[in-house]
Amino acid sequence: MDKFSFKDKMEIMEAICTIIVSVMAIWGTVVAWENGFWHKVKHIADHLHTQIEAEEKSGSENGITKIIDAVKKVE
């Protein structure tokens, strides 16, 4: 007779796939770190933050909307 039921086999496969996906996610994060991706994201966020602060200081109400629209156009 079969030692494991179909449900047991599927749960084992699910656990194995979960482990594989987790390892791949960690690997991708390490590769992104090595390539400086997180530094680039921080640089972009800092740049946009500086622009928003400058628009707020100038008193322009539509300044933030203009920045957001410009970012959307780049996408």
C-alpha atoms as a printed R data frame, in Angstrom:
   type eleno elety resid chain resno      x      y       z
1  ATOM     1    CA   MET     A     1  0.000  0.000   0.000
2  ATOM     2    CA   ASP     A     2  0.916  3.586  -0.497
3  ATOM     3    CA   LYS     A     3  2.608  5.146   2.485
4  ATOM     4    CA   PHE     A     4  1.409  8.708   1.695
5  ATOM     5    CA   SER     A     5 -1.980  9.794   0.450
6  ATOM     6    CA   PHE     A     6 -2.337 12.125  -2.522
7  ATOM     7    CA   LYS     A     7 -2.996 15.030  -0.140
8  ATOM     8    CA   ASP     A     8  0.203 14.266   1.784
9  ATOM     9    CA   LYS     A     9  2.215 14.172  -1.441
10 ATOM    10    CA   MET     A    10  0.755 17.512  -2.520
11 ATOM    11    CA   GLU     A    11  1.590 19.086   0.846
12 ATOM    12    CA   ILE     A    12  5.164 17.837   0.573
13 ATOM    13    CA   MET     A    13  5.435 19.297  -2.944
14 ATOM    14    CA   GLU     A    14  3.991 22.575  -1.687
15 ATOM    15    CA   ALA     A    15  6.591 22.717   1.095
16 ATOM    16    CA   ILE     A    16  9.412 21.999  -1.359
17 ATOM    17    CA   CYS     A    17  8.169 24.686  -3.776
18 ATOM    18    CA   THR     A    18  7.855 27.183  -0.920
19 ATOM    19    CA   ILE     A    19 11.459 26.545   0.082
20 ATOM    20    CA   ILE     A    20 12.635 26.945  -3.523
21 ATOM    21    CA   VAL     A    21 10.745 30.220  -3.965
22 ATOM    22    CA   SER     A    22 12.117 31.551  -0.671
23 ATOM    23    CA   VAL     A    23 15.691 30.713  -1.655
24 ATOM    24    CA   MET     A    24 15.191 32.394  -5.043
25 ATOM    25    CA   ALA     A    25 13.787 35.530  -3.356
26 ATOM    26    CA   ILE     A    26 16.775 35.736  -1.018
27 ATOM    27    CA   TRP     A    27 19.152 35.144  -3.924
28 ATOM    28    CA   GLY     A    28 17.457 37.910  -5.944
29 ATOM    29    CA   THR     A    29 17.730 40.312  -3.028
30 ATOM    30    CA   VAL     A    30 21.447 39.578  -2.653
31 ATOM    31    CA   VAL     A    31 22.040 40.069  -6.385
32 ATOM    32    CA   ALA     A    32 20.099 43.358  -6.309
33 ATOM    33    CA   TRP     A    33 22.186 44.482  -3.333
34 ATOM    34    CA   GLU     A    34 25.440 43.624  -5.132
35 ATOM    35    CA   ASN     A    35 24.351 45.585  -8.216
36 ATOM    36    CA   GLY     A    36 23.514 48.663  -6.165
37 ATOM    37    CA   PHE     A    37 19.785 48.553  -6.872
38 ATOM    38    CA   TRP     A    38 18.802 49.664  -3.366
39 ATOM    39    CA   HIS     A    39 21.238 52.594  -3.546
40 ATOM    40    CA   LYS     A    40 19.632 53.676  -6.834
41 ATOM    41    CA   VAL     A    41 16.137 53.459  -5.337
42 ATOM    42    CA   LYS     A    42 17.255 55.534  -2.336
43 ATOM    43    CA   HIS     A    43 18.831 58.101  -4.665
44 ATOM    44    CA   ILE     A    44 15.578 58.435  -6.642
45 ATOM    45    CA   ALA     A    45 13.501 58.747  -3.457
46 ATOM    46    CA   ASP     A    46 15.865 61.408  -2.071
47 ATOM    47    CA   HIS     A    47 15.766 63.315  -5.366
48 ATOM    48    CA   LEU     A    48 11.959 63.319  -5.466
49 ATOM    49    CA   HIS     A    49 11.799 64.292  -1.795
50 ATOM    50    CA   THR     A    50 14.075 67.257  -2.476
51 ATOM    51    CA   GLN     A    51 11.889 68.355  -5.392
52 ATOM    52    CA   ILE     A    52  8.720 68.102  -3.301
53 ATOM    53    CA   GLU     A    53 10.301 70.106  -0.471
54 ATOM    54    CA   ALA     A    54 11.386 72.798  -2.928
55 ATOM    55    CA   GLU     A    55  7.851 73.024  -4.348
56 ATOM    56    CA   GLU     A    56  6.357 73.258  -0.860
57 ATOM    57    CA   LYS     A    57  8.758 76.041   0.134
58 ATOM    58    CA   SER     A    58  7.926 78.018  -3.003
59 ATOM    59    CA   GLY     A    59  4.246 77.914  -2.030
60 ATOM    60    CA   SER     A    60  3.094 76.301  -5.234
61 ATOM    61    CA   GLU     A    61 -0.056 74.265  -4.643
62 ATOM    62    CA   ASN     A    62  0.200 72.398  -7.931
63 ATOM    63    CA   GLY     A    63  3.923 71.693  -7.559
64 ATOM    64    CA   ILE     A    64  3.536 68.241  -6.077
65 ATOM    65    CA   THR     A    65  0.923 67.359  -8.685
66 ATOM    66    CA   LYS     A    66  3.347 68.425 -11.433
67 ATOM    67    CA   ILE     A    67  6.097 66.212  -9.994
68 ATOM    68    CA   ILE     A    68  3.746 63.227  -9.728
69 ATOM    69    CA   ASP     A    69  2.531 63.770 -13.304
70 ATOM    70    CA   ALA     A    70  6.130 63.975 -14.538
71 ATOM    71    CA   VAL     A    71  6.967 60.699 -12.806
72 ATOM    72    CA   LYS     A    72  3.887 59.039 -14.320
73 ATOM    73    CA   LYS     A    73  4.938 60.191 -17.812
74 ATOM    74    CA   VAL     A    74  8.321 58.495 -17.400
75 ATOM    75    CA   GLU     A    75  6.618 55.164 -16.713
